[in-house]
Amino acid sequence: MEWTVEPPFANERIDKFITEALEEDISRTLVQQWVKDGHATVNGRTVKANHKLSVNDLISLQIPEPQGVELVGEDIPLNVVYEDSDVIVINKQRGLVVHPAPGHYSGTLVNALMFHCQDLSGINGELRPGIVHRIDKDTSGLIMSAKNDRAHASLAEQLKAHTVNRKYIALVHGNLQHDQGTIDAPIGRDSHDRKMYTVTEKNSKTAVTHFVVIERFGDFTLVELKLETGRTHQIRVHMKFIGHPLVGDPMYGKSKGMLMEGQALHAAILGFKHPRTGEWMQFEAPIPPDMDNLLQTIRTT
């Protein structure tokens, strides 16, 4: 991983910068150990964890392979929508992290899959067996995993070619005036908060989200969103960008008056070609009870 230090982060300690820049929930103590062991450099030179950064410094980080880590299967309840010898489709519950990260090796979907399945693909390394794509911890809904490397390669290629049908249901703040539309806005790291993403032209990647209004409630709108690309936090960032952040989103939404725990976002439809047979398969998952209860409350007020 590499980052170029921008003005807001001048004079910040390198251990603090890296901890906040990483997507995963990784402790600062672990980052300090990485810096001490020489896995992080500034302009090609090793530094101490308290090194103060300057504008335009180039930070490079090589996350070391885990030493002696043995992931174990855990009997975590799974809602299995479909399963065969190549692929398994799960309706993930809100609050479940998809895969382990350094310092956090338990309680994830991967641990649950390891308990449930005999085999998982190894393409993504020992911390992410079977994981082809992911959805955020507090996003519920459909996610596919591969049971072997052949299936993994096929599903990953379909994602890259944008042929996987991924549709989400979300409740957003405000009355979205357009019945349908497309948000085509590049997404990159927020220069003021490295844990967040934003619409920006700098160090960004193309991101496209299509939306259709399902129902309006005055102060809220229920929408269906189709992903053309799959950037981190894409729907959450795009809806904030157009002035309609997701209800319950602790990072991109409104900080006061949260109506539910976690963002009101559900991966409702997932369609893809079976990696072995080529048959088109499509699955649907109903809106989870907490989100449905919120909708019923809004409809009756």
Stockholm file with secondary structure:
# STOCKHOLM 1.0

chainA/1-301         MEWTVEPPFANERIDKFITEALEEDISRTLVQQWVKDGHATVNGRTVKANHKLSVNDLISLQIPEPQGVELVGEDIPLNVVYEDSDVIVINKQRGLVVHPAPGHYSGTLVNALMFHCQDLSGINGELRPGIVHRIDKDTSGLIMSAKNDRAHASLAEQLKAHTVNRKYIALVHGNLQHDQGTIDAPIGRDSHDRKMYTVTEKNSKTAVTHFVVIERFGDFTLVELKLETGRTHQIRVHMKFIGHPLVGDPMYGKSKGMLMEGQALHAAILGFKHPRTGEWMQFEAPIPPDMDNLLQTIRTT
#=GR chainA/1-301 SS CEEECCGGGTTCBHHHHHHHHCSSCCCHHHHHHHHHTTCEEETTEECCTTCBCCTTCEEEECCCCCSSCCCCCCCCCCCEEEECSSEEEEEECTTCBSSCBTTBCSSBHHHHHHHHCSCCCCTTCTTSTTBSCCCCTTCEEEEEEESSHHHHHHHHHHHHTTCSEEEEEEEEESCCCCSEEEEECCEEEETTEEEEEEECSTTEECCEEEEEEEEECSSEEEEEEEESSCCTTHHHHHHHHTTCCBTTCTTTSCSSSCCSSSCSEEEEEEEEECTTTCCEEEEECCCCHHHHHHHHHHHTC
#=GC SS_cons         CEEECCGGGTTCBHHHHHHHHCSSCCCHHHHHHHHHTTCEEETTEECCTTCBCCTTCEEEECCCCCSSCCCCCCCCCCCEEEECSSEEEEEECTTCBSSCBTTBCSSBHHHHHHHHCSCCCCTTCTTSTTBSCCCCTTCEEEEEEESSHHHHHHHHHHHHTTCSEEEEEEEEESCCCCSEEEEECCEEEETTEEEEEEECSTTEECCEEEEEEEEECSSEEEEEEEESSCCTTHHHHHHHHTTCCBTTCTTTSCSSSCCSSSCSEEEEEEEEECTTTCCEEEEECCCCHHHHHHHHHHHTC
//
